[in-house]
Amino acid sequence: MRSNGRSLCHFGMTVLIVLIAMVSGQAQTPTPSPTPAVSSTPSLEREFFKNVLRDQRAIWTSPFDLKGEDARWLVPLGVGTGALIATDRETGDEMLESHHLDNASRIVSYAGSIYGVAAEAGGFYLIGRATHDYRARETGILSAEAALDSGIVVTVLKEVTQRARPTAGVDRSKFFVGGTSFPSGHSIQAWSIATVVANEYHDHLAVEIAAYGVASAVSVARFTGHYHYLSDVLVGSAMGYGIGRYVYHAHHRIALNGGGGEEEEIIERDRRWPAIAPLFDSHAHRYGLGLAWSF
């Protein structure tokens, strides 16, 4: 029985390292085009499902784009996750002996549920539309896109790994026994949205802290609430961060005229080249150029 458990653990560690490798490709900023595309590009709403398909292609092929420099964070993450898998049953059993955090964990977990992420993404989008705030509107769209991407990825991985949850009895912590523990769906969803929000509002430290703070709380709650093991939570959080960062850098746009309505001038973000676009107001007889440079 112990030999079988060790074999499954070692195999799980190997699978885990491969899965974590996927995150590095997701976390890399897509290579920008030499010249920015101006407002002739379709809106993010119209491109939503096409972008999701593009994201999925990038996510699943990302291991082939790994570079040597990725090892500086990939190796520690892989080793740490492997260590957690090896000790998951012990830490999970110890947590099962305590139930004083069950109710709080259940409440906090709502923020990473389908309903929670849908409410957050929908709230940003509707407020952005109502107030003509393009940044809030884009945050809602990209949050929904990242959540959908994360949902697809975590569903596939759960079907492949089939890890039993901490409350599954004798099969707890084992892989390939029909479970749905690995990785944590709530964690990947919470972190994918938090990363989009934090990147959109990178000029507001309080928003960044709040976004990542909520995501961290959700991840911890999945462990203290006996829903997942520490390795499930770590991998879900890492992948969520990678997906959210990829979605933001791949599809973020800049509003140049400061408006936010349908007629605003939009350019694709480019980190190496300044973006220049004409600005004009025929009613006020004002004409000029807008310059945006992100570095």
C-alpha positions as CSV (number, residue, x, y, z in Angstrom):
1,M,0.0,0.0,0.0
2,R,2.9,2.4,0.9
3,S,4.7,1.4,-2.3
4,N,1.7,2.1,-4.4
5,G,1.3,5.5,-2.6
6,R,4.9,6.4,-3.3
7,S,4.6,5.4,-6.9
8,L,1.6,7.6,-7.4
9,C,3.3,10.4,-5.6
10,H,6.4,10.2,-7.8
11,F,4.3,10.1,-10.9
12,G,2.2,13.0,-9.7
13,M,5.4,15.0,-9.1
14,T,6.5,14.3,-12.7
15,V,3.1,15.3,-14.1
16,L,3.1,18.4,-11.9
17,I,6.5,19.7,-13.1
18,V,5.2,19.4,-16.7
19,L,2.1,21.2,-15.8
20,I,4.0,24.0,-14.0
21,A,6.2,24.4,-17.1
22,M,3.0,25.5,-18.9
23,V,2.7,28.5,-16.6
24,S,6.0,30.0,-17.7
25,G,4.7,30.4,-21.3
26,Q,1.5,31.9,-20.0
27,A,3.4,34.4,-17.8
28,Q,5.5,35.7,-20.6
29,T,4.6,38.9,-22.3
30,P,3.6,38.2,-25.9
31,T,6.1,39.7,-28.4
32,P,4.5,43.0,-29.6
33,S,4.3,44.0,-33.2
34,P,6.7,46.6,-34.6
35,T,3.8,49.1,-35.2
36,P,0.7,49.5,-33.1
37,A,-2.7,48.7,-34.6
38,V,-5.0,51.6,-34.5
39,S,-8.7,51.8,-33.9
40,S,-9.7,49.8,-37.0
41,T,-9.3,46.7,-34.9
42,P,-12.6,45.1,-33.7
43,S,-13.8,45.7,-30.2
44,L,-12.8,43.3,-27.4
45,E,-16.5,42.3,-27.2
46,R,-16.5,41.2,-30.8
47,E,-13.2,39.4,-30.5
48,F,-14.0,37.7,-27.2
49,F,-14.5,34.1,-28.3
50,K,-11.8,34.4,-30.9
51,N,-9.4,35.6,-28.3
52,V,-10.3,32.7,-26.0
53,L,-9.4,30.3,-28.8
54,R,-6.2,32.1,-29.4
55,D,-5.5,32.0,-25.6
56,Q,-6.1,28.2,-25.5
57,R,-3.7,27.6,-28.3
58,A,-1.0,29.8,-26.6
59,I,-1.6,28.1,-23.2
60,W,-1.4,24.5,-24.4
61,T,1.6,25.1,-26.6
62,S,3.5,27.3,-24.1
63,P,5.8,24.4,-22.9
64,F,7.4,24.5,-26.3
65,D,8.3,28.2,-25.9
66,L,10.3,27.7,-22.7
67,K,13.6,29.5,-22.4
68,G,16.7,28.8,-20.2
69,E,16.0,31.9,-18.1
70,D,12.7,30.4,-17.1
71,A,14.5,27.9,-14.9
72,R,15.3,30.6,-12.3
73,W,11.7,30.5,-11.0
74,L,10.5,27.3,-12.6
75,V,12.9,25.0,-10.8
76,P,12.1,26.4,-7.3
77,L,8.4,26.2,-8.0
78,G,8.6,22.7,-9.3
79,V,10.8,21.5,-6.3
80,G,8.5,23.2,-3.8
81,T,5.4,21.7,-5.4
82,G,6.9,18.3,-5.4
83,A,7.7,18.6,-1.7
84,L,4.1,19.6,-1.0
85,I,2.8,16.6,-2.9
86,A,5.0,14.3,-0.8
87,T,3.6,15.8,2.4
88,D,0.0,16.5,1.3
89,R,-1.6,13.6,3.1
90,E,0.0,14.4,6.4
91,T,-0.8,18.2,6.3
92,G,-4.3,17.4,5.0
93,D,-5.0,15.0,7.8
94,E,-3.8,17.4,10.4
95,M,-6.1,20.1,8.9
96,L,-9.0,17.7,9.0
97,E,-8.7,17.5,12.7
98,S,-9.7,21.2,13.0
99,H,-13.1,22.5,12.0
100,H,-13.1,26.0,13.6
101,L,-12.3,27.6,10.2
102,D,-14.9,25.6,8.2
103,N,-17.5,28.3,8.0
104,A,-15.1,31.2,7.3
105,S,-13.4,29.2,4.6
106,R,-16.7,28.4,2.9
107,I,-17.6,32.1,2.9
108,V,-14.2,33.3,1.6
109,S,-14.3,30.6,-1.1
110,Y,-17.3,32.2,-2.7
111,A,-15.0,34.9,-4.2
112,G,-13.3,32.2,-6.3
113,S,-16.5,30.4,-7.4
114,I,-18.2,30.7,-10.8
115,Y,-20.7,33.1,-9.3
116,G,-18.1,35.2,-7.6
117,V,-15.9,35.7,-10.6
118,A,-18.9,36.3,-12.9
119,A,-20.2,39.0,-10.5
120,E,-16.7,40.6,-10.4
121,A,-16.2,40.6,-14.1
122,G,-19.8,41.7,-14.8
123,G,-19.6,44.4,-12.3
124,F,-16.5,46.0,-13.8
125,Y,-17.9,45.7,-17.3
126,L,-21.4,47.2,-16.5
127,I,-19.9,50.0,-14.4
128,G,-17.5,50.8,-17.2
129,R,-20.3,50.9,-19.8
130,A,-22.5,53.0,-17.6
131,T,-19.8,55.6,-16.7
132,H,-17.9,55.5,-20.0
133,D,-14.8,54.3,-18.2
134,Y,-12.9,52.3,-20.7
135,R,-10.4,50.8,-18.2
136,A,-13.2,49.4,-16.0
137,R,-15.0,48.1,-19.1
138,E,-11.8,46.4,-20.4
139,T,-11.1,45.0,-17.0
140,G,-14.5,43.3,-17.0
141,I,-14.0,41.8,-20.5
142,L,-10.4,40.6,-19.9
143,S,-11.4,39.2,-16.4
144,A,-14.2,37.2,-18.0
145,E,-11.8,36.0,-20.7
146,A,-9.2,34.9,-18.1
147,A,-11.9,33.2,-16.0
148,L,-13.1,31.2,-19.1
149,D,-9.6,30.3,-20.0
150,S,-8.9,29.1,-16.5
151,G,-12.1,27.2,-16.4
152,I,-11.2,25.3,-19.5
153,V,-7.7,24.5,-18.4
154,V,-8.6,23.4,-14.9
155,T,-11.4,21.2,-16.2
156,V,-9.0,19.3,-18.5
157,L,-6.4,19.0,-15.8
158,K,-8.9,17.6,-13.2
159,E,-10.0,15.0,-15.8
160,V,-6.4,14.0,-16.4
161,T,-5.1,13.9,-12.9
162,Q,-8.3,12.7,-11.0
163,R,-6.9,13.3,-7.6
164,A,-8.9,12.5,-4.6
165,R,-9.8,15.3,-2.1
166,P,-8.8,15.4,1.5
167,T,-12.2,14.0,2.6
168,A,-12.2,11.0,0.2
169,G,-11.2,8.5,2.9
170,V,-8.6,5.8,2.1
171,D,-8.0,7.2,-1.4
172,R,-7.4,10.7,-0.2
173,S,-4.5,12.5,-2.0
174,K,-4.1,9.8,-4.6
175,F,-4.0,10.5,-8.3
176,F,-6.1,8.7,-11.0
177,V,-8.8,7.5,-8.6
178,G,-11.7,9.6,-10.0
179,G,-11.2,12.6,-7.8
180,T,-11.4,16.4,-8.7
181,S,-8.8,17.9,-6.3
182,F,-5.9,18.8,-8.6
183,P,-5.5,21.7,-9.2
184,S,-7.8,24.0,-7.2
185,G,-10.4,25.5,-9.5
186,H,-11.3,28.3,-7.1
187,S,-7.6,29.3,-6.8
188,I,-7.0,29.4,-10.5
189,Q,-10.1,31.5,-11.1
190,A,-9.4,33.9,-8.3
191,W,-5.8,34.5,-9.3
192,S,-6.5,34.8,-13.0
193,I,-9.0,37.6,-12.4
194,A,-6.9,39.2,-9.6
195,T,-3.9,39.4,-12.0
196,V,-6.0,41.1,-14.7
197,V,-7.3,43.6,-12.2
198,A,-3.9,44.3,-10.6
199,N,-2.3,44.9,-14.1
200,E,-5.1,47.1,-15.3
201,Y,-4.8,49.3,-12.1
202,H,-1.1,49.0,-11.7
203,D,-1.0,52.7,-10.9
204,H,-3.2,52.1,-7.8
205,L,-1.3,50.2,-5.1
206,A,-4.4,49.7,-3.0
207,V,-6.2,48.0,-5.8
208,E,-3.2,45.7,-6.5
209,I,-3.0,44.8,-2.8
210,A,-6.8,44.2,-2.6
211,A,-6.9,42.0,-5.7
212,Y,-4.0,39.8,-4.7
213,G,-5.1,39.8,-1.1
214,V,-8.5,38.4,-2.0
215,A,-7.0,35.8,-4.3
216,S,-4.6,34.7,-1.6
217,A,-7.4,34.5,0.9
218,V,-9.4,32.2,-1.5
219,S,-6.4,30.0,-2.0
220,V,-5.8,29.6,1.8
221,A,-9.5,29.0,2.4
222,R,-9.5,26.0,-0.1
223,F,-7.0,24.4,2.2
224,T,-8.4,25.3,5.6
225,G,-11.8,24.4,4.4
226,H,-10.7,20.8,3.6
227,Y,-11.4,21.2,-0.1
228,H,-7.9,20.9,-1.4
229,Y,-4.3,20.1,-0.6
230,L,-1.5,22.7,-0.5
231,S,-0.1,21.5,-3.8
232,D,-3.5,21.8,-5.4
233,V,-3.7,25.4,-4.2
234,L,-0.2,26.3,-5.2
235,V,-0.5,25.0,-8.7
236,G,-3.9,26.5,-9.2
237,S,-2.7,29.9,-8.0
238,A,0.4,29.8,-10.2
239,M,-1.5,28.9,-13.3
240,G,-4.1,31.5,-12.6
241,Y,-1.5,34.2,-12.3
242,G,0.1,33.0,-15.5
243,I,-3.2,33.0,-17.4
244,G,-4.3,36.4,-16.1
245,R,-0.9,37.9,-17.0
246,Y,-1.0,36.4,-20.5
247,V,-4.5,37.6,-21.2
248,Y,-3.7,41.1,-20.0
249,H,-0.6,41.5,-22.1
250,A,-2.0,39.8,-25.1
251,H,-5.2,41.9,-25.3
252,H,-4.8,45.1,-23.3
253,R,-5.5,48.3,-25.2
254,I,-5.0,51.9,-24.4
255,A,-7.6,54.7,-24.6
256,L,-5.9,57.7,-26.0
257,N,-8.6,60.4,-25.9
258,G,-9.5,59.8,-22.2
259,G,-13.1,59.2,-23.1
260,G,-14.2,55.6,-22.9
261,G,-17.1,55.5,-25.3
262,E,-17.5,53.6,-28.5
263,E,-15.8,56.3,-30.6
264,E,-12.6,56.5,-28.6
265,E,-9.3,56.0,-30.3
266,I,-7.9,52.6,-29.2
267,I,-4.4,51.2,-29.8
268,E,-2.9,47.9,-29.0
269,R,-0.4,48.0,-26.1
270,D,3.2,48.0,-27.3
271,R,6.0,48.0,-24.8
272,R,8.9,48.8,-27.1
273,W,7.5,51.5,-29.3
274,P,5.7,54.8,-28.6
275,A,2.2,54.8,-29.8
276,I,1.2,57.9,-31.7
277,A,-2.4,58.6,-32.9
278,P,-4.2,61.7,-34.1
279,L,-6.6,63.5,-31.7
280,F,-9.2,65.8,-32.8
281,D,-12.4,67.5,-31.7
282,S,-14.3,69.0,-34.7
283,H,-16.7,70.9,-32.4
284,A,-14.0,72.6,-30.4
285,H,-11.7,73.0,-33.4
286,R,-8.9,71.3,-31.6
287,Y,-6.4,69.1,-33.3
288,G,-3.2,67.4,-32.3
289,L,-1.3,64.1,-31.7
290,G,-1.5,61.7,-28.7
291,L,1.6,60.0,-27.6
292,A,1.6,56.9,-25.3
293,W,4.7,55.0,-24.3
294,S,4.7,52.2,-21.8
295,F,8.0,51.2,-20.2
